[in-house]
Amino acid sequence: MIRKAAMKDIKSIHWLLTEYAKKGELLSRPLSHLYDHVREFYVYVEEPEDEVIGCCALQICWENLAEIR
């Protein structure tokens, strides 16, 4: 199931992003940044455990520019 991220998901999102950053596939994000931008994230969770399997975010920079994460 895909749903909006919640505060309880931030540590799982951080873990996922850190793993891919270690591989050099994306830039790492500090935990504080994720808490500040939780509203931009969606998560894919496996039920019934509600375990975060994947995540994505859309950060709008200005009128015609956005970053997909």
C-alpha positions as CSV (number, residue, x, y, z in Angstrom):
1,M,0.0,0.0,0.0
2,I,1.2,3.5,-0.8
3,R,0.4,6.3,1.7
4,K,1.6,9.7,2.9
5,A,4.6,9.4,5.2
6,A,4.1,10.0,8.9
7,M,6.6,10.9,11.7
8,K,6.8,7.3,12.7
9,D,8.2,6.5,9.2
10,I,11.2,8.9,9.3
11,K,13.7,6.5,10.8
12,S,12.8,3.8,8.2
13,I,13.1,6.4,5.4
14,H,16.4,7.5,6.8
15,W,17.7,3.9,6.8
16,L,16.6,3.3,3.2
17,L,18.2,6.5,2.0
18,T,21.4,5.8,3.9
19,E,21.7,2.4,2.4
20,Y,21.5,3.8,-1.2
21,A,23.8,6.6,-0.3
22,K,26.5,4.1,0.8
23,K,26.2,2.5,-2.7
24,G,26.7,6.0,-4.3
25,E,23.2,5.9,-5.9
26,L,21.9,9.0,-4.2
27,L,22.9,11.8,-1.8
28,S,22.5,11.2,1.9
29,R,20.0,13.3,3.8
30,P,20.4,14.1,7.5
31,L,17.7,12.9,9.8
32,S,16.7,16.4,10.8
33,H,16.1,17.2,7.1
34,L,13.7,14.3,6.8
35,Y,11.7,15.5,9.8
36,D,11.5,18.9,8.3
37,H,10.2,17.6,5.0
38,V,8.1,14.6,6.1
39,R,5.1,16.2,4.3
40,E,6.8,15.7,0.9
41,F,7.2,11.9,1.3
42,Y,5.1,9.0,0.4
43,V,6.0,5.5,1.5
44,Y,5.2,2.0,0.2
45,V,4.4,-0.3,3.1
46,E,3.8,-4.0,3.5
47,E,0.8,-4.9,5.5
48,P,-0.1,-6.0,8.1
49,E,3.2,-5.0,9.7
50,D,3.1,-1.5,8.1
51,E,6.8,-2.0,7.3
52,V,8.3,0.7,5.0
53,I,9.7,-1.0,1.9
54,G,10.2,2.1,-0.3
55,C,9.8,5.9,-0.3
56,C,9.7,8.8,-2.7
57,A,9.3,12.6,-2.4
58,L,8.5,15.6,-4.6
59,Q,10.1,18.8,-3.5
60,I,8.8,21.9,-5.4
61,C,11.6,24.4,-5.7
62,W,9.7,27.2,-7.5
63,E,7.1,27.7,-10.2
64,N,8.5,25.4,-12.9
65,L,11.1,23.4,-11.0
66,A,10.8,20.4,-8.7
67,E,13.1,17.6,-7.5
68,I,11.9,14.0,-7.4
69,R,13.5,12.0,-4.7
